[in-house]
Every structure is written in structure tokens, then in C-alpha cells.
Amino acid sequence: MKKIIISTISIVLSSMIFNACSTTSMNAEDVKTASFTHLKHEMPLSKVHKLIRQAGEENGWRMTEFKENEIIAEKEENGNMKAVTITFTEDYFDISPKDSDLHEAIEKELDN
């Protein structure tokens, strides 16, 4: 009798845990973009592209087209060349590897 009760409790708890885990909605896009900088206002991709390019060029970055939603930015600083990739959509942008100066310039330009 004791084994039956323990088995029943184990089955009930296991099914509760399984149900709790399977009903939690987790969007893969949310996880992927959680660390990205989300824009305050959604705007057309072409406008985001133009403003990012403008912000980079005004701050001494050489902006090179890579894809419709990616730009490669390069800048020489203290004799060293650094390069980053800027990925963007209508909702957010991301710089990889991170560069705080460029990030601030882009964010300022997109918030206007």
C-alpha cells in the first residue's frame, strides 16, 4: 500500500511539473533579442538604416554596407583599427562586438 501511494504521488508531481514547463510560453525571438537595444518608436527599415549610417559617419566611423539589415563599421583609434557589425530591424539594433561610443551615437540619432 505504501509503494502505491508513493508511486501515485510521484506520478502526480511529475505530471504537474511537466504541465507547468510545457505551458510556459517562451518566444525564441525574445531570448535572442533580449540583449539588443529596442527602439522607442518602430520605424521603416530604410529609415533605421539611414540614421545608423549617419550616426556612425558623424562620429568618424567608415560605414560599409553588408546586408539589407547589417552594416560593418570601422574606425582607427590610437593606431589600432576596430571593426563592429551593426544588425538592425524596425524594432531594435545590436552592435557586435560592443562599442559604447558608437552605441550611444546611434541611440541618440534614433531617439530624435
N, C-alpha and C positions, 0 to 999 in steps of 0.2 A: 504494500500500500504506500509506503514511504517513497519508493522508487517511482511510482506512478505520479505522485504529487510533485516530486522534484522534476520529472520529465515534463509534466504539464506546465509548470511554472517556467521552465526553460524555454519551451516552445512559445508560450505567450510572450515572454520578454523578447525573444529573438524576432518574432513577427512584428512586435511593436517597434523595435529598433529598425528593422528592415523597412517598414512603412514610413517611419519618420525620415529616414535617409532618402527614400525614393520619391517622397512628395515635396522635398525641398527644391525649389526652382532656382537653379544656378545657370545663368546665361554665360556661355563661353566668351562671348564678346565683352561682357562686363569684367571678367577676370583678366582678359588680355589688355583692356584699355584702362584698367583701374589706376595705373601709374601715369597715364597720359594727362596732359593739360587740356581740360574741356573748355570750350569757348562759351562765353556768356550768351551769345546770340548765334544761332545757326545761320550760316551764310553760304552762298553758292561756292562750289569748289574753286572755280576760276578766281573769285574774289579773295579767298583764303590764300591761294597760290600767289596772287599778285602782291598781297600785303606781306606775306612771309618773305618773298623775294626782295621787296622794297626795304623791309626792316633789316635784312642781312646786308644788303648793299650799302645802306646808310651807315652801318657800323663796321665797314671795312671788310666784309666777307665777300669772297667771289662765289657767286651762286651759279651752279650748273644743273641744268635740267637732267633728271634721271628717268622719272616716270611721270604719269599724269598727277600722281599724288605724292611724289618724293622729289626732294631737291638735295643735292650734295653741296655743302658749304665748306669753303676752305679759307683759312686765314693764316698769315705768317705773323708770329708773335715772338719777339726776342730771338730771332734767328731760327725758330722752330716752326714747322708747318703743322697745323692741326686741321683735321677734317671731321665733319659730322654729317650724318644723314638725317634729314628732316622729313618725317612722314606726317601726312595730314589728311583730314576729311572735312566735311562740313561741320562736324561737331568737336573735333579735338586735333591736337598736334603733339608730336613727340620728337625729341632730339636724341640721337644715339651716336656716340656716347654723349652724356650730358654735358652741356656748357651753359653755365648760369648767365653769362653776359648776353649771349645770343638768345637764350630763353626769355630773359626779361625784355629785350628789344622786340621780339616777336609778340610777346604777350601784350606789351604796351601798344603796338601797332594794331593788333586785332581787337583790342578793347575800345579803340576810338570809334 
